[in-house]
Amino acid sequence: MRLLITGVTGLLGLNLAWEAHRHGHEVLGVAGRRSLPAAPFAVQQADLSRPGALAAVWAWARPDAVVHTAALAHLDACEHQPALARQLNAALPGEIAALAAADGIPLVHISTDAVFDGARGGYTEDDAPRPLSTYARTKLAGEQAVLAAYPQAAVLRVNFFGWSLSGTRSLAEWFLHNLQARRPMNGFTDVFFCPLLANHLARLILEVLTARLAGVFHATGSACLSKYAFGVALARRFGYPPALIRPASVAQAGLAARRAPRLTLRNDKLANALGHPLPSWREGLAAFFAQYQQGYPARLRAWAAEATNQATK
Ligand SMILES: NC(=O)c1ccc[n+]([C@@H]2O[C@H](COP(=O)([O-])OP(=O)(O)OC[C@H]3O[C@@H](n4cnc5c(N)ncnc54)[C@H](OP(=O)(O)O)[C@@H]3O)[C@@H](O)[C@H]2O)c1
């Protein structure tokens, strides 16, 4: 299929493009400020917050299916730029859904586990969201805009880690860099999540598109843990001293956007719809380590390298 992926330079979009390309799909990627000049598929740069940009992208791509991952996904940036957060996270998804509805093509919209307040944990798709931050509020508004414009769209609430272009985007990369530098760091013992490896999530997204699932689904890992425990598991997997990670509380961290403590989501609805259990962070971490050993991060980053001038004088 001709698969349009917005946010193709982002942590999820990049790994999704890798998986989709590997599965034989024709990838059409939309990047924002960064680009992928050496990627083995078409990439268009566009500022999707600008009027007319989406229409131009749509005319260029003529997609058979769409995965919308682009967002203002930094929590603190959303607090500082609420209008941009509303435009990108709430309005744009509705506009994409209207275009997908008009063409009758499958759409997966990427939302977040952070639509919940994290007070209780164990959330199902039937639980009422209660977003705590500008990021989470605008992402919830985006979900609602998508399903209002296109009830046949799939909205996936996610949390993931993996290899990024910058090498610093995901929590796993952050822990790893500090461990490699033997720099002590804090890990929150009171923030729980159920992350998937971005590549595992990417394969689930392709399955959701093929199955044409509709509605809200939790596409999170099958096991949950604290961010501290995740850092310790990662340190052990990569052979670094876990003691470099200090147990800490998020309450004392002085972050601009409020963090929800127990973002543990049940994924039974998606597992039942796809007919198999979803992977867990354990399998994800094992695959993340294998990717590291196989040079996967460098191969991803090579897509961003400017073509070298081979001409001789
Ligand atoms: N990371 C997580 O653990 C997590 C957790 C829950 C939900 N999510 C959701 O998952 C999705 C992907 O997140 P991510 O971590 O992969 O994001 P990311 O690494 O921050 O990347 C964001 C992507 O959006 C693009 N973008 C931003 N502003 C744009 C604009 N004005 N025009 C065009 N493109 C623009 C960026 O392009 P450039 O970089 O080229 O400018 C980039 O490709 C988001 O919807 C996010 O809300 C992420």
The ligand as an SDF file (V2000), in Angstrom:
LIG
                    3D

 48 52  0  0  0  0  0  0  0  0999 V2000
    7.4930    9.1700   22.8170 N   0  0  0  0  0  0  0  0  0  0  0  0
    6.5620    8.5370   23.5600 C   0  0  0  0  0  0  0  0  0  0  0  0
    6.8510    7.7180   24.4380 O   0  0  0  0  0  0  0  0  0  0  0  0
    5.1000    8.8280   23.3420 C   0  0  0  0  0  0  0  0  0  0  0  0
    4.2140    8.4550   24.3490 C   0  0  0  0  0  0  0  0  0  0  0  0
    2.8700    8.6080   24.1330 C   0  0  0  0  0  0  0  0  0  0  0  0
    2.4120    9.1150   22.9350 C   0  0  0  0  0  0  0  0  0  0  0  0
    3.2720    9.5180   21.9830 N   0  0  0  0  0  0  0  0  0  0  0  0
    2.7310   10.0380   20.7100 C   0  0  0  0  0  0  0  0  0  0  0  0
    3.3510    9.3190   19.6570 O   0  0  0  0  0  0  0  0  0  0  0  0
    3.4840   10.1620   18.5150 C   0  0  0  0  0  0  0  0  0  0  0  0
    4.9280   10.1630   18.0450 C   0  0  0  0  0  0  0  0  0  0  0  0
    5.7520   10.6340   19.0990 O   0  0  0  0  0  0  0  0  0  0  0  0
    7.3420   10.6960   18.9370 P   0  0  0  0  0  0  0  0  0  0  0  0
    7.9330   10.5460   20.2860 O   0  0  0  0  0  0  0  0  0  0  0  0
    7.7500    9.7880   17.8320 O   0  0  0  0  0  0  0  0  0  0  0  0
    7.5070   12.2150   18.4680 O   0  0  0  0  0  0  0  0  0  0  0  0
    8.8570   13.0360   18.1910 P   0  0  0  0  0  0  0  0  0  0  0  0
   10.0380   12.1270   18.2000 O   0  0  0  0  0  0  0  0  0  0  0  0
    8.8330   14.2140   19.0850 O   0  0  0  0  0  0  0  0  0  0  0  0
    8.6180   13.5050   16.6890 O   0  0  0  0  0  0  0  0  0  0  0  0
    7.5920   14.3740   16.3560 C   0  0  0  0  0  0  0  0  0  0  0  0
    7.4310   14.3410   14.8550 C   0  0  0  0  0  0  0  0  0  0  0  0
    6.4330   15.3000   14.4750 O   0  0  0  0  0  0  0  0  0  0  0  0
    6.9780   16.1370   13.4860 C   0  0  0  0  0  0  0  0  0  0  0  0
    6.4110   17.4780   13.5900 N   0  0  0  0  0  0  0  0  0  0  0  0
    6.3470   18.2610   14.6890 C   0  0  0  0  0  0  0  0  0  0  0  0
    5.8390   19.4580   14.3540 N   0  0  0  0  0  0  0  0  0  0  0  0
    5.5610   19.4160   13.0270 C   0  0  0  0  0  0  0  0  0  0  0  0
    5.0400   20.3540   12.0940 C   0  0  0  0  0  0  0  0  0  0  0  0
    4.6780   21.5920   12.4710 N   0  0  0  0  0  0  0  0  0  0  0  0
    4.9060   19.9840   10.8080 N   0  0  0  0  0  0  0  0  0  0  0  0
    5.2700   18.7330   10.3960 C   0  0  0  0  0  0  0  0  0  0  0  0
    5.7750   17.7960   11.2390 N   0  0  0  0  0  0  0  0  0  0  0  0
    5.9300   18.1470   12.5340 C   0  0  0  0  0  0  0  0  0  0  0  0
    8.4650   16.1630   13.7550 C   0  0  0  0  0  0  0  0  0  0  0  0
    9.1690   16.5850   12.5890 O   0  0  0  0  0  0  0  0  0  0  0  0
   10.6690   17.2350   12.6860 P   0  0  0  0  0  0  0  0  0  0  0  0
   11.3520   16.5980   13.8240 O   0  0  0  0  0  0  0  0  0  0  0  0
   11.2450   16.8860   11.3310 O   0  0  0  0  0  0  0  0  0  0  0  0
   10.4740   18.7120   12.8520 O   0  0  0  0  0  0  0  0  0  0  0  0
    8.6970   14.7130   14.0980 C   0  0  0  0  0  0  0  0  0  0  0  0
    8.7950   13.9380   12.9220 O   0  0  0  0  0  0  0  0  0  0  0  0
    2.9680   11.5300   18.9310 C   0  0  0  0  0  0  0  0  0  0  0  0
    1.6480   11.6680   18.4590 O   0  0  0  0  0  0  0  0  0  0  0  0
    3.0010   11.4880   20.4380 C   0  0  0  0  0  0  0  0  0  0  0  0
    2.0140   12.3360   20.9850 O   0  0  0  0  0  0  0  0  0  0  0  0
    4.6240    9.4170   22.1680 C   0  0  0  0  0  0  0  0  0  0  0  0
  1  2  1  0
  2  3  2  0
  2  4  1  0
  4  5  1  0
  4 48  2  0
  5  6  2  0
  6  7  1  0
  7  8  2  0
  8  9  1  0
  8 48  1  0
  9 10  1  0
  9 46  1  0
 10 11  1  0
 11 12  1  0
 11 44  1  0
 12 13  1  0
 13 14  1  0
 14 15  2  0
 14 16  1  0
 14 17  1  0
 17 18  1  0
 18 19  2  0
 18 20  1  0
 18 21  1  0
 21 22  1  0
 22 23  1  0
 23 24  1  0
 23 42  1  0
 24 25  1  0
 25 26  1  0
 25 36  1  0
 26 27  1  0
 26 35  1  0
 27 28  2  0
 28 29  1  0
 29 30  1  0
 29 35  2  0
 30 31  1  0
 30 32  2  0
 32 33  1  0
 33 34  2  0
 34 35  1  0
 36 37  1  0
 36 42  1  0
 37 38  1  0
 38 39  2  0
 38 40  1  0
 38 41  1  0
 42 43  1  0
 44 45  1  0
 44 46  1  0
 46 47  1  0
M  CHG  2   8   1  16  -1
M  END
$$$$
